[in-house]
């Protein structure tokens, strides 16, 4: 036994030496790499493992990889003097831990000294790194972060940019559609609403309650459920008893998928059927076994936008699967804006931030994409499945949106 | 105080001064590494303070850690920061008292299961409260702290923790603990108030853990239950303390420093294979100590008779 102890001690010592040696070697090599200017280093920390990995891998990581692949295939990032520099990527796994993502960004900024840092996935993690990005002067293009406080954050960190809008935006656009439908006599004034008791659900439902009530709707059923829930039979039954023509569920993908299947089994098919994250995934029609016509959710794309169609085709070709119909295109647009900014002003971080907030860009969203108060506002807030595509809709159908088609047809 | 102790103190003092000056010389990233490391050294030492002598394996670390962080998130805008820390310590202390009074008579595996459940219970309670009472999920902490400020606070807490641990080891109280660790029944018969001692240790240890959470919270700006009640914290603390040896003053430190550096190195060099390598490493550790941690405890119990 004594031997084991000393063996353990020796092992620990050896491990320490190894770890320290390895750390200093990695540190040294990265330090050298950042000195030369024959390439542009782009770094990011993203959740490759842990609970956030699913969302990151759907919306963010594929677009980073797609963009880098494309830029490098075209000879690299264009600089103001016309030269081109290839992108070199340093990517870390934050393991879905806030402390890890913070340290990874510190590592990218002060150790790897990368030229550009791309943001992590999720509202919480974008906020966790925001003070550091501002401190080190990196422009922070917060992509996958839904927040109503973007206007405050822009004041706090003036080099931060917000690309996904806030809960109130999504809810008020949806309320507008509901009001028009009610005026047309297609739905009654009752709403059955459920939400997951986690970040997204709480944020949305908090915005939805006052918005629906101000528009004269009666939220006849209002229930939040724990994230582990997988059986929705009771909830759907109760929602059905509320005699509401509108069913709203602010949910995460597992709930969205389960709700769809169970609503189908229960033949619960209210005129308006609105679900949360997951309904805009390309895989959704397969999960719903085809009958997705009329289902609504956040996001949506303009099917007549050729740029966007080209982007989707390219995503499928280079990544090997389709882009989701909500966040992906916004993330990709933010990268295009970054690319064009660098072509105009070079790699000076302060200049990049200045150009991003004031410039006009040609992106997959349109030929004149601009930020307002450092926020992207040209977002499609409400989407609906129409003829096998998840399109952006509004009550009238204008400005790149299609007219909403309600009531939703019965399940096939 | 004999010469050896004096030397030890002098050495430790120099080390602390050097560590305190380090952030002025090194980059923010290395300050971040030191910060994370100091956090885990403190957690592991505080954990061993209770679990070492009593051999009660606690998985409740993250329950207290998270409560500390949440206290700061809730109170940081209504009162000055030192007061917030005091409140956090107070809440941690009261929670530890309640938990300790109700559970420290449980023994062995029941205690492990209970503490694991406690972490989940606290997380669900906080979530339920936020969902149904306050209608807010995320909370913001806007305190003007950079990495090095948080690091200095943690370092101070680590020093205090070591002093407490050292003082306990030298006191009458420490003697009672040694008796308790050798054989609880015998200790009780010899007049040691076993439950009171266990409770006192649990409260001290939990309060320190709560403070670690409170001090680290401003680093994340945004707090929600899934962020601060991450069970990994409990497991990491446990592994570090056990690897180094929970019965010795410097044991948790010896376990925490290499493991933390190793994790850091893995996530830098093998970002895509971290979990796999980590799993393999744990298997390796088990093979190096083939009879595992239990054998170690047994060995200590027998007083090194073999």
Boltz contact constraints between the chains, C-beta under 6 A:
constraints:
  - contact:
      token1: [A, 1]
      token2: [B, 299]
      max_distance: 6.0
  - contact:
      token1: [A, 1]
      token2: [B, 306]
      max_distance: 6.0
  - contact:
      token1: [A, 8]
      token2: [B, 289]
      max_distance: 6.0
  - contact:
      token1: [A, 11]
      token2: [B, 288]
      max_distance: 6.0
  - contact:
      token1: [A, 12]
      token2: [B, 258]
      max_distance: 6.0
  - contact:
      token1: [A, 15]
      token2: [B, 258]
      max_distance: 6.0
  - contact:
      token1: [A, 16]
      token2: [B, 258]
      max_distance: 6.0
  - contact:
      token1: [A, 19]
      token2: [B, 258]
      max_distance: 6.0
  - contact:
      token1: [A, 19]
      token2: [B, 261]
      max_distance: 6.0
  - contact:
      token1: [A, 19]
      token2: [B, 262]
      max_distance: 6.0
  - contact:
      token1: [A, 19]
      token2: [B, 265]
      max_distance: 6.0
  - contact:
      token1: [A, 22]
      token2: [B, 265]
      max_distance: 6.0
  - contact:
      token1: [A, 23]
      token2: [B, 265]
      max_distance: 6.0
  - contact:
      token1: [A, 26]
      token2: [B, 268]
      max_distance: 6.0
  - contact:
      token1: [A, 26]
      token2: [B, 269]
      max_distance: 6.0
  - contact:
      token1: [A, 49]
      token2: [B, 275]
      max_distance: 6.0
  - contact:
      token1: [A, 92]
      token2: [B, 271]
      max_distance: 6.0
  - contact:
      token1: [A, 93]
      token2: [B, 271]
      max_distance: 6.0
  - contact:
      token1: [A, 93]
      token2: [B, 274]
      max_distance: 6.0
  - contact:
      token1: [A, 98]
      token2: [B, 220]
      max_distance: 6.0
  - contact:
      token1: [A, 98]
      token2: [B, 227]
      max_distance: 6.0
  - contact:
      token1: [A, 102]
      token2: [B, 219]
      max_distance: 6.0
  - contact:
      token1: [A, 103]
      token2: [B, 32]
      max_distance: 6.0
  - contact:
      token1: [A, 106]
      token2: [B, 28]
      max_distance: 6.0
  - contact:
      token1: [A, 106]
      token2: [B, 29]
      max_distance: 6.0
  - contact:
      token1: [A, 106]
      token2: [B, 32]
      max_distance: 6.0
  - contact:
      token1: [A, 107]
      token2: [B, 29]
      max_distance: 6.0
  - contact:
      token1: [A, 110]
      token2: [B, 27]
      max_distance: 6.0
  - contact:
      token1: [A, 110]
      token2: [B, 28]
      max_distance: 6.0
  - contact:
      token1: [A, 110]
      token2: [B, 29]
      max_distance: 6.0
  - contact:
      token1: [A, 111]
      token2: [B, 29]
      max_distance: 6.0
  - contact:
      token1: [A, 124]
      token2: [B, 222]
      max_distance: 6.0
  - contact:
      token1: [A, 124]
      token2: [B, 227]
      max_distance: 6.0
  - contact:
      token1: [A, 127]
      token2: [B, 221]
      max_distance: 6.0
  - contact:
      token1: [A, 127]
      token2: [B, 222]
      max_distance: 6.0
  - contact:
      token1: [A, 128]
      token2: [B, 220]
      max_distance: 6.0
  - contact:
      token1: [A, 128]
      token2: [B, 221]
      max_distance: 6.0
  - contact:
      token1: [A, 128]
      token2: [B, 222]
      max_distance: 6.0
  - contact:
      token1: [A, 131]
      token2: [B, 221]
      max_distance: 6.0
  - contact:
      token1: [A, 197]
      token2: [B, 131]
      max_distance: 6.0
  - contact:
      token1: [A, 199]
      token2: [B, 137]
      max_distance: 6.0
  - contact:
      token1: [A, 199]
      token2: [B, 224]
      max_distance: 6.0
  - contact:
      token1: [A, 202]
      token2: [B, 131]
      max_distance: 6.0
  - contact:
      token1: [A, 202]
      token2: [B, 137]
      max_distance: 6.0
  - contact:
      token1: [A, 206]
      token2: [B, 135]
      max_distance: 6.0
  - contact:
      token1: [A, 224]
      token2: [B, 131]
      max_distance: 6.0
